[in-house]
Amino acid sequence: MEPRTFAGDLLAGLILFFALTFASCHKTIQGPGVDTPLDLPAGSTAVTDAANQFAINAFQQTLKTEPAGPNTLISPLSIYLALDMVYNGAAGSTADSMAATLQLSGVPLGQLNAVSHALLQQLPKEDSKVQLRIANSIWYATKFPAPAPAFKDSMTNSYQGTVQPLDFTNSGSLNTINSWVSKNTAGKIPQLLKQLDPALVMLLVNAVYFNGSWFHGFPSSATQNGPFFTSTGSTATVPFMNETARLRTHTDSNLTMVEMPYGTGEAFDMYLVLPSSRTQSINSFVSGLNATNLDQALHNLDSAQIDLSMPKWEYSYGIDNMQPELTALGMGIAFSDNANFTSMYPGEQTNISQVIHKTYISVSENGTVAAAVTSVGMMTTSAPFTLAVKFDHPFVYLIREKTTGLILFIGAVNDPSQH
């Protein structure tokens, strides 16, 4: 087992803050908790550090790209796992660009898959008092050549995904996908797609569900309304949860960080990060974050008795197409006609058509409930399959001059047996 570094803790901190704090209704798991430490394969730190840096980059780019709103939420883990699956099918410069975006340059694909497999197996079992589910599904078009056997094996074995054919031209297939999403997010994201593009050749979907009770719960009787100062300068009255507890915290000139453990207190935490300046915009604050300064803040966390007051919140968030964000992060070629996914579909020209991301979160006195889902649609940039066309009923024909377009003859064949 590799030693847990602060960067590794950030995977269970920042990524789990943005990604794994997602689920349905609170359900307290009774009885003593059992913490099972992760036992990850060699090279795991390189992968978790890469996921960390991608998480920060993706969040920063989301704030730059998406319309300004009161609340934002992405699940870097869900996005990362979905793109990892697609990365397994990339080749050439497309693979290089995705590796750069995913911070995986120099990390062998086998190493990535081994670590992903270990995380998918072990994270849900790490804390018996926290409910965590991560699910993957891969649907490929029945009217398109089947994906490469090696790609299917990686999806099934390394990513524990269900790989199955689906007729994307059938209206019932939309319900099949949305039902899978709803089931694997405990109903918190009941609908991923409003319509299904019949031109899809593959859809790769990741879902994350998390339900964790606080290690130190907030007494409901202490919840009181108070003012919250918004980024626009206005004031909103919202319910604040209050408690006095011994928590790990750190304050410097830029921020205050508080660690809020879940379950047994040994596996999952939420990190609340408050800018020191009330007038600084969140976009400006987040633009200054990176893995190094967050790692330093984590390193400086120290136990203290604090009076904590934090608002309750619940909302959903969605990005209909992450192409602008991912293109800005360096993998624009994957969306273009020059994309190379021959490790997914040998001999076929395919590209990413759309990346959809949806999230939900609820934070209350009991803990955190949330859900996240990411889908990556693949389409063909050439003929998707060989059509069988048989002129076996009346048809029209014409003869024309190519340069001018002048039609020389036009006719209809109603019965070719007639002479």
N, C-alpha and C positions, 0 to 999 in steps of 0.2 A: 504493500500500500504506500502510495506517495504521501509525504507529509502535507498536511493542510496548510497552505499559505494564505496570507491575507487576500491575495488575488483569488485564491480558491474560495475563501469565505465570501468574496464579493459575488461569486456565482450564486451562493445561497443567500446573499444579501440583496444587492442591487437587482440582479436578474429575477430573483424570487420576489422581490418587492414589486417589480413591474410586471412579472409574468405569473408567478405562482400564487399570488394573492387573489385568486379568482375562483368562484364556485357558485353554490346554490344557497339553500337555507342552512343556518347554523345547526349543527348537531354535535353536542358535546359528547366526546367519547369517554365513557365512564371507566373507572379503575386506574391502577397505576400505569404510567406510560413506559414504553420500552424504546430506547434509542439504539439504533443499529448503525454504527459508523460506516461511512462509505469505504469500500475497498476497490479503488479504481485502478485500471491497468497502467503500465508505464506510458509516459507521454501525456497523461491526463492534464497536467498543468498547462501545457502548451494549448490544448483545446479549450479549457475553461478560461484561460486568459484571453484567447481569441474571441470567445463568446462574450466576455466582459466588454472588450473594446468595441465589438460590434454593437452591443447593447447601448453604449453611450453614443456612438456615432449615429445609430438609427434614431434614437430619441432626439438628439440634436437636430437631425435632418427633418424629422417629423414636425418639430416646432417651427422650422424654417419654411416648410413646404405646405403643410395643411392650413386651412383657414383658421384664423385666430378665434379662439373660443374660451369659455370659462374653464373647461376641464379637458385634459388630454390623457390618454392611457394607451400604451402599447405593451405587448408581451414579447420582449426580445427572444425569450426561449422558444416560444411557439414559432416565431418568424425564422429563427435560426435553424430549428429542426426541419421545418418545411423546406428551407433553401438547401440544407445539407442533403436532403433526399434528392432534390433536383440536381445538385452538384455531382452526385454519383453518376448522373447521365451525361454530364458535360465533357467535352474534349477540346483540345487545342486552345486557342486564345479565349474561347468562352470559359473554359475551366480556369484559365489563368486569371481572368477578370473576376470571376466569382470567388476564387481563392483570395484575391486581394481584398474584395469587399468583406468577405467573411473572416479576414485576418488570418487566413490559413496558409499563406505562402510558406513553403518549406515544411508543412505538416503533411505527411503521407496520408492518402485517402484511407488506407487500412487502419491507421492510427485513429483518425477521426471516427470511423465507423465503430471501432472497438470501444472507444470512450463513450460514444453516443449510446451504444448497446448497454454498457454498464450503468450509465445514468438512468436510462429508461427502466432498467430492471431494479435498481437500488433506491432511487429517489423516493418512489412511492412507499417503500418499506422503512425509510429511515426513522420516522417518528410515528409510533403507533397511535398517538393522540391527534395526528394530523391526517386528514384525508387528502390524498393527492393522486390524481390519475392523469396520465399522458397517453394519448392514443393517436395512431397514424392510420390513414387509409389511402390507398392508391387505386383510382378507377381509370381504366383505359377503354377506349372506344372499341366496340365490337366490329365496326366496319373499317378498322385500320389495322395494319400489321401489329402483332403482339410485341410488347417491349422485349428487349434483349434478355435472355435467361439470366445472365450474370446480374443485370440491374434488378430483376424481379427477386432474385435470391437475396441481394443486399437489403431490399425493402422489407422482405419477410423476416430475415434473420437479424440483421443489425438494427433495424428500426421497428421491429415487431409490428409491421404494418400488414393490414389485410389488402391483398392485391387481387382485384377482380375486374372482369369485363363489365361494361355498362353501355347501354345504347343511349347516347346523348341526344338522339333525335326523338326519343320516346318521352312524352310529357310526364310520365310517371317517375322518370329518373330524377327529376328535380326533388320530388318528395323523398326519394331514397336517400339523397345526399343530405337534405335538411334534417331528416329524421335522425341520421347518424350523428350530425352535429349536435342536435338538441339532446340526444341521449348521452353523449360524451361530455356535455357541459352542464349536465343536470338541469336542462331546460332554461338555463340563463341566457343562452344564445339560441333561440328557437329557429332562426332562419339565417343561413349564410348567403344563399343566392335567391334573388327574386325571379330570375329566369336562367335557363340553361342554354348556352350557345351550342347549337348542333354541330358547329365546326370543331369543337374540342376533340383532341385526340387523347388527352390525359388530364386528370385533375388529382393533385396531391394535396391532402388535407391533414393538418395537425390540430389537435384539440388538447387544451390543458384545463384541468379542474383542480381547485384547491379550496379546502375548508379547514381553517385553523382557528382554534380558540386561543385567546391570549394566555400566556403563562401567568401574568398578573392581570386579572380582569378588572374592568371598571364597574363600580357599583352604580346601578341605574339611578339610585336615589340622589347621586351626586351630579347627574346631568342637568345643566342649566343653560338657558339661552344667553348668548352674548354676541358682541359685535365682531364681524369678520371684515377686514379691510381688503377690498378687492384691488386688482391691478389697475382698474380704471379710476381709482380714487374714491369710489363710493363705499358705503358700508352696508353689509348684509347682517341680519340677525339670524343666527343659526344655533342649534343645540351643541354645546360643548360637553364632552365627557371629561371627568376629573378624577384623579387618583393621586395618592402619595405613595411612592414605591422606590425601592432601590434599583436603579437601572444604570446601564452603561451609557455614558454621554460624553460629548466633546464639544467645546466651543473655541472658535478662533475668530480672527477679524472678519472672516468671510461668511461663516456659517455656524449653526448649532446642529449637531447630530445626536439623535436619541435612538437607541436600540430597543426594539419591542419584540421580545421572544414569543414564539407560539409553542403550543403543545407541551412537551417535556422541557423546553428551554434549551435543548441541545442541538436542534437541527435547523429550524426555520425561524427567521426573524424579519420584521419590517424595520427599515431604517428611515426615520423621519429626518429630513434635511431642510432646515429653515434658513433662508438667506438672512444675513445680519441686517441688511438694509430693507426696510419696509417698502421703499419706493423703487427698488431695483426690479425690473421686469424679470419674470421667470425665464423668458427666452435669453436674456442677457446673462442671467445667473447660470443657466444650463450650458451655455456656450463656453463657459470657463471651466466646466468640469471635464476631467479625464480620469483614466484608471489610476494614474499616479497620485493625484491629490485626494481622490476618494480613498485609495489604499492608505494614504497617510492619515486621513481622518479616522479610518477604522483602527489603525494601529494605535492612535492616541485615545481611543475610547477608554474611559475609566469609570468605575462604579461610584455612584453618588446617590444620595437620597434627594429626590426631586418631587416637586408638585407639578404634575403633568396635566395640561389641559389641551385637548385636541378635539376638533369638530368631528361629528359623524358625517359620513358621506356615502352616497350611492349613485352610480350613473353608468351608462353604457357609452361606448365610443366605437367608431368604425372608420376605416379607410377603404374606400371602394377600389382604389387602384394604387399600389405602392410603387408603380413604375418610376414616377419622378424621384422619390426618395432613393430607390435602389440604383437608378441611373446616376444620380448625383454622387452616390457612394462608390461608383466605378464599374457596375456590371450592366451598363446599357446595351452592350453587344448581345446579351442573352435575350433581349426583347426584339432584336433586329432580324432582318432576313439573312444576316451573316452568322447567326447563332449556330453553334455546333453541339448538338446533343446526340451524336452518333453512338455514344455509350449507352444511350437509352433506346434509340431507334436506329440501328445500323442501316445505312443506305437511304434514310429518310431525312428530309429537311424540316426540322421543327424548331420552334422558339417559344419563349414564355409569352403568353398573351395577356395575362393579368394576375396580379397578386392582391388578394383581398384579405383584410385583417379586421377582426371584430373582438371587442373586449367588454367585460362587465366587472364591476367591483362594488362591494358593500362592506363598509367598516362601521362596526357598532360596539356597544359595551362588551359583547361576548367575544368578538374576534373579527376575522376577515373571511369573506366569501367572495369568490370571483371565478370568471371563466374567460378563456381566450381561444380563438380559432384563427388559423391562417390557411388559405388555399392558394395553390399555384396552378394556373391553367396553362396547358400546353396546346399549341396549334401547329398545323403544318404550313410551311411556306411554299410547298409544291403540291402536286395533286395528292390528296389524302389517300386515295386508293384507286384501283383500276375499275372504271365503270363499265358495265356491260350494257351496250346500247344496241337495240335491235329494231330496225324500221319495219315493224310488222303490222302497221296500220297506216291509213292515209297520211301523207306528208306533203310538204311544200318544198320546192327546190328552186334555185336560181343560178344563173350563170352571169358573172359580171367581170368587167375589166378591172384589173387590180389598181393601176395608177389613178385612174379617174373615178373609179367606183361605178362606172356606167353599167347598168344592168342590161345584159344582152337578151337573156331569156328568163322567164319566171313561169313556173307551172306547178301543178299539183298532181300527185299520183294517188288515185283512188283505188285502182285495181291494176297491178302490174301484169296480170295475165291477159289483159286486153291489148290488142295490137292495132 
